[in-house]
């Protein structure tokens, strides 16, 4: 049976990736197990035995045999899943019908995004929950309960799958009980030796808590998962590891490889939403993205609505089974997360543009990331790329649509600092205009993809990160609306923008019922919209009642009229230091440099008051020196970063 071979890393974690090429860091413990200690460690001991020779590469005949074995096992375990589940249900307290539905919901809607759990091993080891000795098992009752509890949010008509009179508790009580029991088990397991099922349960619990608005708990659980993974040496190159750890089977290696990238991808997503520096950044230089078990690549995917099949899916179009391409999609997501990680570290770090070296660094980062993102998109397999000019009538599987949504979100996050930085306008106006056009195109792309997704699967199966993409698009629409504020008469562009915002807010508000963590994002947008409407109302009143304001007292009538005429004149461009003749006509559509507003926060889950002791630090951060601001923000990303750079024209 597979074992979780413990590999301990005593080196401190760094924000920058490090390489594991130095084989001197591997040592053998007293029982012959592999440990990971840098040579500076007092307990480092180089292995006395020679590493295994001729470790097979991914292209070798041996690897092809391993691939066939893993794929065959995955197919077998999928057919045995219901049987394995029925054996353990009396021990978990979850009725068979409900447990089966909840797991199917998980594999359908949640699992393909991050692949936290290796399904074949989880299924195979289910019966071992009844054994006293569960050493090396890839299934635990804690993990099972976390998976089921997270899937409960997809059950919108519980009476179809759950009868309180038969079970002496409501479905809501059941969901709360499962999660409560899982959290107690997680607390107990945290005191024991780390294991892969515990790491997987922590990741899944983190994902659930962030959706429920429990940001601190989500951050804590994810941090524990990262630490445990390092303790187990998940970040160590599997190629190097298997030269010494002969007890690791090909399945163990595959699971470690997948888990590493699951940790890496989730770290970027939760850091993105909460606006904090990514933590799990090591090992990417040597970690392989070549997964041997590609069973889910061609395995057919189809939506499963559980007990809501009649109530929720009756108005949805028929969806034919289609290849899931899960592994290709996950691989592409991991590559995109590399770009997102660099974006957070190199552009959204809390340091201000206070030095020439930092400006140069951010200039290089912007140019590099823009190129990397274009390369990522152009090299994306055609079955993963959704062309906006040829949208299919049915959405691809959700994980593929989510990948495209995250691409457009990353585009906005990359280019919005350049647009926001135009208030001081050292950048070329044409370059700024190009970035603004990119942001608007990406926003329209997100809207189109969401409309396609909702028309295919309904609104209740949108994930939390889909909602973050929705929020990011909404911030772009709000910025666009502010561009129209100086227009005396409503324009068609304004009407379109309000319709786009209405659609995006409708998604956020309806999905917030099951994911209350979105209420913060909604409130951020609501507050800004109130300001826009207040300013519009004030301007309308001033045009109707042009009475001199108190500050106008002492001026002559002609001077008062001239002041009011200048204040209400439409189309004034705030870029006073740029000659109007040098601007493209469409540049006037850019938002003005409002003294009281900036682009809405990039990271709606960010709370700068936590740990700072400053309360509403966001209101005073601009008055602080760059050094003081950086020290007080700590690991927080700059949610309002502005790039004021001299940029060449980019293609």
PyMOL commands that set and color helices and strands:
alter all, ss='L'
color gray80, all
select helices_A, chain A and resi 23-25+61-92+96-114+119-124+126-130+141-154+158-160+164-167+171-189+196-211+215-231+238-244+250-274+295-298+306-313+326-346+356-378+388-390+398-423+429-457+459-461+464-483+492-511+516-544+550-552+557-568+580-582+585-589+617-619+621-623+626-633
alter helices_A, ss='H'
color red, helices_A
select strands_A, chain A and resi 26-28+34-36+300-301+322-323
alter strands_A, ss='S'
color yellow, strands_A
deselect
rebuild
show_as cartoon
